[in-house]
Amino acid sequence: MPVVNRIADYAEEMKTWRRHLHQIPELALDLPKTAAFVAERLREFGVDELHEGIATSGMVAIINGQGNDAGTGPTIGLRADMDALPIPEETGVDYVSGHAGNMHACGHDGHTTMLLGAAKYLAETRNFSGRVALIFQPAEEAIGGARIMVEEGIMDRFGISEVYALHNAPGLPVGAFLTTPGALMAATDEFHIHINGRGGHAAMPHETRDPVMAACGIAQAIQTIVSRNHYALQDLVVSVTQIHTGTTDNVVPDTAYINGTVRSFDPDVQQMVMQRMKEIVAGQAASYGVEAELNYEEGYPATYNDPAKTVFAVDVASEIAGADNVESEGGREMGAEDFSYMLQARPGAYLFLGQGESAGLHHPKYDFNDEISPIGASFFVRLVERAQPAT
C-alpha cells in the first residue's frame, strides 16, 4: 500500500502549510505564531477536542473513532515537534525565515505538517476505533518539551496507551524508513568544570597556581574514561568541546573553564562516567594546586523503542514504502531526542524517514523535503487504523 490516495490529494496544501511554518520559526517553549497556526488548522479539520497551553505552547488534539462519541476506548498518541533553532538561514529559498537568526534547520516544520496532514485525514474518515491523541510539542531542541508535557500529565489525562513519532533523515533515500528495536538514540549529558587558580606574571609561573595547565590535565585525563574505564563493546562518547581561559601572552590567568558532552545508552555506564569525572577533577585539581568544581547535568535519557511496538511500526512502514525500503535493524546512534521521555512513559517507537540528499540537520542550508510529507502522514494514519481497526 503506497501513500494513501486521499492524503496524496493534500500534497499541495501540506506544502503551503509547511512553507508558512518555515517562515515563522520560533524557539523553545515560546511558539505563539506556530501554535496559533496549528490550532487554527486543527479547528478547521473538526477535531473533537483541542487542549492548548500544555508546556506553554504545546497542545493535544483528540479525534474519536467510529462509534466513539463518548470518547472512550484505547488511545494511540502521535507526536510532532514544532520548535526551530537559533541559526541564521542560508537556503536562499523564497519562503526563507522571517525571524532573523532563527530557522527550521531540523525539519520540525515538516514534522508538524505531516501530523497536520494525518489529523485532517483522520478527522474526515474516522476509519478507526478508540481515539487518537495528536501531540504537538514545543522545545525539543532545548529544555525538553516532551519531559514537560509528560510531567504535566498528558499520558494519564488523555489515556494514551502507546506513542509514536517520526524524524526526517537527510542522506536516507526519499520515503525509506529506518529504526531499530531497543536503544535507538543516546542519553545526552553535559559537564561544566570551573577552575580557580592564582594568576600572575607569565615570567614568574612559580608564583602562580596555573589553571591553564590544570585545564589541559583535566581535559586529557577525562579522555581516559572511555579508553581505560569502559568496556570497549559498549557505546560511549566523552567529548571536551570548550576550554576558555586567559587574555594575553604574558599573564597566567586566575580561572579556566571546560565544557563538554557525554553520550551513553546504559544507565550504569552513565553513572560510571559521573563518578570517574568527579574523581578525575578532584585529583587533577589537587595535583596542580588549584580548586575545581564539576557541574554534571543529566540531559535527555536514551531513546528506547519498545521491541513489539517497533515490529508493528516497521510492518506499517512496509505497507507505505515497501519492505525493501524499510530498515528494521538500523543500529543506534549517539544523537539524542527528547521523545525519549514519552517512550519512558508509554511503549512505542521512533522512526527515521528518508528525505534524500540534502544539507545535514542543524545546517544553515538545510531545508525539509516537501515530497515526504504525504508519506509521513500516511504512516501515521495507517498506524492508527491498524492499531485500532474500526469494528
N, C-alpha and C positions, 0 to 999 in steps of 0.2 A: 504494500500500500504506500504510494508516494505521498506528497503533500496533499492534505485534504483540499478537495476542489473548492469548497466554499471559502476556505482561508486563502487559497490562491487568488480568489476574486478580490480579497482585501489588499493585495500586494502594494498597489499604488497608494492606497490610503495609509497603509502602515509606513511606507517610505516617507509620506508627508509628516506623519506623527514623529517619526524618528528624527528627521531633519529639523523639525521645530525644536524638539528636545535638545538637539545638538547645539542649537544657538543660545540656549539658556542654561549653561552648565552652572551648577551650584554645589557647594561643598558641605561635607559632614552632615550635621543634623538640620542645617538651615537651608531648606529647599522649598521656599514658598511658591515660586513660579512653577517648578516642576510638579510639586504636589497638586497645585491648583489645576494644572493641565490634565494630570492623570485622573483626578477626581471628576472633572468635567466629562471626560470620555466615559468613565465608568457609569455615571448617571445617565448619559445618553444611551448606553447599552442596556440599561434597565436591570442592573444588579439588584438583588433583594435587600441587601444591607450594605452600608458603607460606613466604616468606623475610622474616623480620621484622628490626627493628633497623637498617634502612638509613636513613641520615641521622637517626639516633637513634630516631625513632618511625615512620618510613615502612616500607612493605612492598611486595613484589611477589608476586602470586599467579599461578600458571601453570595454565592449563587446556589439556589436549591435545585436539585434534580427533579425528575418526573415524580409526581405524586408525593412531593416532599414540601408542601406549602407550609407545614408547621415547623420546618427547619430541623427535623430530627434526622437520625441516621448517621453513618460514618462520614467523616470529613477529611478530604485529602488537601494538603497545603501545597501551593506552588509559589515560589518566591522569585522576585526580581529586585536587584539593587538599582538605585536611582541617582546616586551622587557622582560627582565628577572629581577632577584632580586640579591642583594649583600649578598647571603647566601652560605656558603661552603656546597657542596653537600655530602650527606651521603647515597645515594641509593645503591651503590655497583654494579650498572648495568655496562655492558661492553661498553656502549656508554656514559659514565659519562662526565660531563662538562670538556672541555679542557681549560677553563678560570678559573683559581684558584680563589676562593672566590665568584664566580658568579654561579647561576644555574637557570634553568627554574622551579621554585618552585610553580608556579601558573598555569602552563599549557598553557602559551601563545604559546609555540612551537606547541602544539596540535591545538589551535585556528587557527594559521596561516596555518597549514596543512589542516584543514577542509575547509578553504576558498580557498586554492590552489586546492583541490580536486573538489570543486564546479566550480572553474574557468576552469579547464580542461574540465569538462563535458559541461559547458555552451558554451565554445568556439567551441567545437566539434559538439554539437547538434543544438544549436541556436533555440530551440523549444519554443520561446517566442517572443513577440513584444517589441517595445521600446528598452530600453537599460538597462544594469546593470552596476553599478559602484562598483568595488571591492576595499574597503578601507583597506589598510594595515598600521596600526597606530603604531608609537613608543610611549614610555613614558606614558603608562597607570599607572604604579606603582609610578611614581613621575612626577612632573611638570604639567601633564595633557596634553598629546599629542593630545587628542581629542579636547580640547579647542583651541590649536594652529592650528590644521587643520581647524576647523570651522572659526577661526579668519582669516586664510589665504584664506578663501572664497570657500572651496570645494563644499558647498551645492549649491551656485549660479553658480559657474564656471561650474559644471557638471550637473546642472539641476536636482539635486536629490530631489525627492518629498517625499520619505519615507525611513526609515533606520532601520536595524535590526542587532542584534548581539547575540552570544551565549557565555556562560561561563560554563566550566565543573564544576561538583559538586560532590566531594567526599562524600560518605555516601548515595547518592541517587542511586537507582538501575540502573544498566547499561542500557543506552538507554531510560530511563524515562526523561520526561521534566517537569519543574516546572516554573511557573511565576505567576504574578498577575496583574490585571489592576490597573492603577494609580500608587501611590508611591510604589516602589519596594525596593529601597536601599536608605540609608540616605545621607543627606548632611553631610560633614565632615569638621569641623573647628579645628584649634589648637590655643592654647594660650601659651604665654611665659610671665612670671612675673619676673622682676628683682628687687630685694630688696636691698637697700643700707642703712645700719645702721652705727653704730660706734662700732668697736671691742674693745677688751681689755682683761684683765686677768679674767678668769672664776671665780676666788675667789672674784672678786670685780665687780659683774654684775651691781651694781648701777651706775657705771661709764660708762656703755655701753648703746647703743641702739640696742637691741638684734635682729638681723634678723632671727635667728633660731625660736624664739617664734613667730615672725611675720609670718614666713612662715607656721608654724603649724596653726596659727589662720586663715590665708587666706585659706589654704587648707581645713580646716574644714568648714569654712563659705561658700565656693564655693559649697559644697555638699547640702546646704540648698536651692540652686536654684531649684533643682529637687524636693526636699521634701516639700518646703514651698512656692515657687513662681510659680509652674507649675501645670496645671490640670493633674491629675493622669492618665486619659484615653488617653492622647496624648503621643506618644513615644518621649522620650528624654533621652540621656545619657550625663553626665558630669563626666569625669574621670581625676583625677590628676595622672599622670604616672611617674613624676620625681620630686624629691626635692634634690638639691645639695647645700651643704653648709659645711663649717668647714673643719679642717685638723687634729685636735688633741683634747685631752680631756680637756686641761686647758686653752684654748683660745676661747673667744667669737669672731666669725669671723665678718668681715665687711659686707659681702654680702651673699645673698641666691638667689636661682633660682628655679622657679616652672614651670613645663610644663605639658600639658595635652591635651585631645581631647574632642570635643563636637560633638554629633551626633543628628540630628533632621530631621524632614520632612517638617514642616510648617515654611515658612519664618518669620511669626510673632513670633513664638517660638524662632527662631534663634536670632531675634532682641532683644527679651526679655532677653535672656541669655547674649548677649553682653552688654546690659545696666546694668543688675544686677551685672555682673562681674566687670564692671568699678566702680560701687558704692561700692561693697564689697572691692575691692583692695584699693580704696582711703580711705574708712572708717577704715579698719583694719590697714592700714599704719599709719593713724593719731593716732589711739588708742595705737599703740606700739611705736610711736615716731620715725618712720623710713620713708624713701622715697621708693615708689614702682611704677614701670612703667609696665603697661599692654600692651602687643602687641598681639592683637587678629587678627588672619589670617583666612579669609574665604577661604575654600577649595572647593572641588567638590560639586556641588549642588546635591539635591536629584535626583535619577534616577526615572523618571516618565514615565510609559508606557501609551501610548495613548490607551484608552479603546477599540475603534473599531479595531485598528491595533492589539491589543492583542488577541481579539476574532479571528481575521483572522489567526494570528500566531499559536494559540492553535489548530485551525482547521487543519492547515498544519502539525503541530507536531503529531496530532492524526492520520493522514494518515500514518506517518512514524512509530510511536511507538504503535499505537492502543490507543483508547480513555481511556482505563483503566490505561494506563501508562503516562497520562498527567494530572498534577495538575494545574488547571487554576485559582485557588484561593489560592495560596500557602502562602499568607501573605507576610509581608515585614520584612526586616532585617536591622541591624544597620551598616553593612558594607557599603562601598562606591565604586563608579565606575565612571570613567571619561567619559564613554559613555553617561552620563547624559547631557553633553554639546551638543552632537549630537541630543539627544532627545529634548533638548530645541529648537534646530534649525529646526527640522523636526519631524513630528509624526512617531512613530514606536514602537518597542518592544524589550525587552531584556529578554532572557530566560536562564534558567539553564538546562544543560544536564548531567544526572547522569553518573558517571564513576565507580560506585560500591564502595566497601570498599577499602580504601587506606589511606595513611597518609594525613593529612589535608593540605589545601592550605598554602603556606608560611612555610612549614615544611621542614627541610633538607632531609627527607626521602621521600618526595612526588615525584611521577612520573605520568605523563599523561598516561591514558589507551588507547593504540592504537586501541582497539576494537571499540571505539566510533567515530573514525574519519569518517568512511563512513556514520554513522548515521547523524552526524552534517552536512556533505557535502550534503547528500540527503535532509535534511531540508532546507538548503539554496537554492538548485536548485528548489525545489518544491515551495518555496516562490515566486521565480521569475516566474516560469511557471504558477502559479495560479494567481499572481497579474497582470501579463501581458501576457495573453494567446496569442499564435500565431493565426493569422487570416487566 
